[in-house]
Amino acid sequence: MELREFFEHLSGARRVYGEPYEKDGVTVIPALSVRAGGGFGKGDVKDQVSGGSGGGGGAIARPLGAYVIRDGKVSWEPAVDVNRIVLGGQILVGVVLIAYALSARRRR
């Protein structure tokens, strides 16, 4: 797959919304957040050994939730990202511990 094809594959509604599926009369359309990036380079040094190259790229897709169609009514069901909840809790505990340490230091 060429680079152009790779980025075309990542863009568009097909990468943001998954294929709808139906079960027991309920249709579910998953929705994602897709981020992609890349980097390139080339080098050439005179009076020394010439060389250089580069490249790189990546993509991250995270579930956001899904549209659920039931009995002709559409509802949004958000996805719960447990990793972000845990990370947020860890950051909060870290900030509280730092604040406590600074206040204890001032009391001395």
Protein Blocks (a to p, Z undefined) as FASTA:
>chain_A
ZZklmmmmmgcjklmpccdddeehiacdddddddddddddddddehiaceddeddddddd
ddfbdcddeehiacddddddfklmmmmmmmmmmmmmmmmmmmmmmmZZ
